[in-house]
Amino acid sequence: MNALVYHGPGEKSWDSVPTPTISKPTDAIVKMLKTTICGTDLHILKGDVPEVSSGRILGHEGVGIVEETGGAVSNFKKGDHVLISCITSCGKCEYCKRQMYSHCEDGGWILGHLIDGTQAEYVLIPQADNSLYPIPAGTDEEALVMLSDILPTGFEIGVLYGAVKPGDTVAIVGAGPVGMAALLTAQFFSPGRIIMIDIDESRLGLAMKFGATEVINSAKVDPAERIKASTKDGVDVAIEAVGIPQTFDVCQRIVRPGGHVANVGVHGKSVDFQIQTLWAQNITLTTGLVNTNTTAMLLKTVESKKLKPENLITHRFTFDQFLQAYEVFSNAEKEHALKVIISNA
C-alpha cells in the first residue's frame, strides 16, 4: 500500500510500504476513505514530538471501511463504515474507567505517534471496539473526519476545561482548526461574547461567519490593551489554541480574576508563566490531551445538523496528491486553508 511516511524533522514522502495485518484479537484493519492533516502533524515534522521515530506513518484522523477484524472484536464487522478516534482506548484500565482515555494504559494517542497512523490506504486500529464509532447511514463522512480530533479537542480541552458559562466573555487565541472548533462548540453554552484573536484576516473573517461576536488582529493591535479597554477587567475564559509562547502570554494577560486559561495548543518549548502576577488572581489554568469522551455526543449534534463541521473544510485532495495537501496546509495563510480532506478515490 501507499502511505505518508515521516523520515525525521522536515522530511516526509509518499512511499510504498507493507499493508498492516492483524496482530492481536482486539485489532481491526480499516481501509481509509478520507483523512486529513492536523497541526500536530506539522509539529512532528518540525521535530517538536521527538518520540515519533523515522519511518512512522503519520495521521490520527479519518473515516473508513472495516476490512478485517480480530477474533475478539464484537462491535464491528467487515464492511462497516467507521469513524476513527485519534485516541485508542482499552476501556478497562484505571484511566479508561475515569474516562481519561488519552492516558489509557494500552493506548492513548498512539496513532501516527507511537504506531503507524491513518495517512495511508490501510491502517491497523488497536482496541477496535473502543476506538472506532459506527457511522450512521447518510451522514456526511467528510464532516465526520472533524470528529476524529479537532472538535472533541476544542470542546473538551478548550470549552469544558475552560468552564464556559452562559453570559461569559470568551477569548480564543488562534483561529486555526482547533480554535474554530472551540468557537463552534463554545456556543453550546451561550456565552455573551466570543472574541477571536489571530493574525490572519481570512481566518478572522471565517470566525465571524462561524459565530464570533468580534475579532482582533494581533498583528495590528495589542489584543490585551483592546480587551482591557472593552471589558471591566478581562475575559472570563481565555483559550490558547496555537502552542507558542506569545499566544500563551496573551492569554495570561487578558484573563480576569477568577477566570480560566485553557491551554489547548501543542507547545514545543517552554513558556514564561507570570505566576508572580497571577498567583493572587484566583485563576484556573488547565492543560490536556483530548480524551474523546465527548465524541458520541458530538456525533449526535452533527447528525441533527446542530453542528456543521463541514464548514471548516477549505481544500480537497486525493491520496496521490498527499504531498500537495501538506504543502497547502503548511502554508495556510497564503493558501487560505483551514482543514483539508484527502480522499482515497
N, C-alpha and C positions, 0 to 999 in steps of 0.2 A: 504494500500500500504506500501512498504518499503522505507526508506529514511535514509540519513546520518544525524544524529542529534547531535548538539553541546550541551554539558552539563556543560559548564563552562571551564575556562582555563585548557588545557591539557586533556580534557575529550570529547570523541565522541563515538558514537555507531551506528550500522546499526539496526534500530528499525522498528517495525510495528506501523504506525501512520494513522490517518484518511485521506482518499483521499480528496483533496480540492474540493470545489463546487463554482459555480458562485455566487458572492455576489453583483456585480454591473453590469449594462448592458454593460459596456465597457470592461468587463473581458473576458478572454478565458482560457480554460483548455487545456494544451498541454501534450500529452503523450511523455515522454522523450525517445529518441532513443540513443543519445550519449551526454555525458557531459565530463567534465574534472575537474581538481583541479587547483586552482590558488594560487600563492604566498600569495594573500590576505587572503585566507582561512587559511593558516599557521599562518599569523599574528593574525587572530581571535583566533585561538587555543592557541597562546601564551599569549592572553589577551591584545593585542595591540589595539583592537577595542572594548572598553567597552560598546558601545551601543548595541552590539549583546547579546541578553538575552539567558539564559539557555533554552533549548527546541527548539531552532531555527534550521530549516533545512538549511544546508549550500549550497553554489553554486550559480553562477550567469552566467553560460555559457552553451551553448548546442544547439542541434537541436532536433526537434521532429515533431509530427503529431498533428494537431488541433483535439481535442476530442469533444469540445463543445464551443460555443460562446454565449456571452450575446446579448441581442436584439439590442444593439447599435453598435455592431461590423459589419462593412460593407466590410472591405478589405479581410477578411479571412472566411473560412467555414470549417466544419468538413471534415477531410481527407487531408487538405493542409499540405505539408511539409514546415516547417518554421525554420528560424534561430532566436534564442532568443538573443536580445541585453542585455548586462549587465546593461544598463541604461533604466529605464522606463520613458516615456515622454508623457505628455498630448497633446503636440503640439499647445496649445492655450495660455498658460500663458506668462508673460513678458519674462521670461528666455528662454522658448522654442522658442519664436519669435526671440530671439537673437542667436539661435542655441546653447545655453548653457543648453543642456538637462540634464546634471548632477545636475543642480540646479532647475529642474522642481518643481513647487510648489505643484504638486500632484504626485511626482515620484522621479526621480534621481536614485542613487544607493540604491535601497531598497531590491532587490532580495538577499537572503542569508545574509541579513544585518538587515533590519527592518521588513521584511516579509519572509516567507519561500521561499527557493530557489530551484535550479534545480538539486540538487543531490538526486533525488527522482524519483519514477516511473511516477508521475504526478506532474505538477506544475501549479499554478494559475498565469497568466500574466495579471496585470492590464494595462489599456490603450493599449489594444492589437493592435489596428490599427496603433499606432505609435511606438510600442515596439517590433514588430515582422517584419521579412523580408521574402518574399516568396523565396523558394529555387528552382532555375531552374532545370528542369529535367536533369538527367545525371551528375549533379555536385557532386563532392566528398564531402560527408557530413562530413567526418572526418576533412577534410581541413577547412570546414566552421566553425567548432567549434572554430578555432583560430580567427575567425572574431567576436565572441561574445565580446571579451575583449582585448586580448593581442595585436593583430595587430592594431586596432584603438588606443589603449593606446600608444604603442611605436611610432606610426606615428604622432598622434595629439600632445601628451604632450612632446614627445622627439624631433621628426624631425621638425614638423611645429612650435611648440613653440620655438625650438632652431634655427629656421630660417636657416636651412641648405641650402647652395647655391652651384652652380657648382664651383668646384675647392677648396672648403673648406677642411680644416683638421678637422676631427670629431673624438672625443674620446668617446667611450661608456664604462662606468664603470659598469660592471656587465653583464656576458654572460648568464644570465638566460633567460627564455622565453620572457620577455618584452624587455630585451636588444637585443635579437636576432631579435625580431620584429622591433625594431628601426634600426638594421643593415640592414634588408631586405628592409625596406621602405625608408631609407636614400638614397639608390641607385637610387630612382626615380629622384633625383636632381644632380646626377653625382658629388659627392664630390671627391676631388683629393686624399684624404687619409681617411681611416676609421681604427682607432686603437681600438681594443677591449682589455679591461683590466679585468682580473679575476684571481682567484687563482686555478681554476680547469683546468688542462691541457686538459682533454677530451673536455670540452666546448670550450676551445680556439681552439682546432683542428677543431671542427664543425664551429666555427666562420670563420676560413679561407676558409672552403668549401662554406660558405654562402656569401662570398664577402668581408670579412675584408682584408685590404691590409697588416696589421701587427697585432701582438698580444703581450701583455705584461703580464707576470705572476707576479702579485704584491706581491706574497709570496716570490719571489726570488730577485726582484729588486725594487727600488723605482720608481714607474711609473712617478712621477713628474720630477725626475732627468733625466730619459730616454727620456721623451718627450721634456724637455727643451734642451737636447743635440741634438735632431734631428729636431728641428723647430727653427724658428727665435726667437720667444718669447711665445710659447704655441700654443694651439689649438683654432680654431675659434668657435667650438661648443663642449661643454662637457656635455654629457647626463648621469645623475645619475640614475641607474636602479636597485638599491639594496634596499636602505632605511635604512642605518645605518650611524652614524656619520663619520666613517672612509672613506666611499666611497664619501660622500659629501665633505669631506676635500680634497680628491684627485682632485675633480672637481674644487674647488676654487683655488687650487694650479697650475693647468695646463691651465686655461683659459687665453687667451691673452687679451691685452687692446682692447676694443670694441667688445669682444666676448660674447657668450651666455652660461649660465649654465641653462640647462633644467632639473629640478628635476622631475623624474617620480616615483621613489621609494616611498613606503609607510613607513613613519617614525613613529616608536613607541615611540621615545623620542627626545628631542631637540638636535640640532647640534650647533657647535661652528662656527658661521659665522664671518669670519675675515674681518669685514667691515672697520677696521682701515687700512687695506692694500688695499682693493678693492675699496674704495669709489672714488678714483681718476682714476680708470682704465676704466671707461665708460662701465662696463659690464652690461648685462641684465640678471637678474635671474628670471626664471619663475617656477611656480608650477602648478599643476592642477589635477583634476579628469577627466577622459575621458568623452567626450560628445557624442561620437559615431556619430557625424555629417558627418564622412567620410566613414561610413560602406558601404553605397550603392556604392560608388566609388571603395572601396577595393574589394567588391564583384565582380565587373566587371573585375578587374585585375586578380582575381582568375579564373573566367570563361575563360578569354583569355589566361590563363597559363603564364601570365607575372609574377605573384606572386605564389609561390608554398609553402604555409604554411604547407602542409602535411609533409614536410621535418623536421619540428620541433617535430614530434611525435616519441617518442622512445619506449614507452611501451603501451600495450593494455590489458584491463581487462574487465570483465563482472560485472554487478551490484552486484552479490553475492560475488565479490572479492573487494568491495569498501575499506574495511579496509586495505587489502594488497596493494591496489593502493596508499593509504595515506602513508603507511609505505615506499614504494618505493620513492614516490615523496618527502617525508620528509628527505630522505637520498640520495638526488640527486647525490651528488659527488660519493658516494660509488657505487650507482646503475647505474651511467652514464645516469641519467634520465633528460629529458628536459620537454616535455609535455607528459602527459598520456591521453589516451582515455578510458573512461568507457562506455561500450555499454549495453543497455537494451536488451540482447539477450534471 
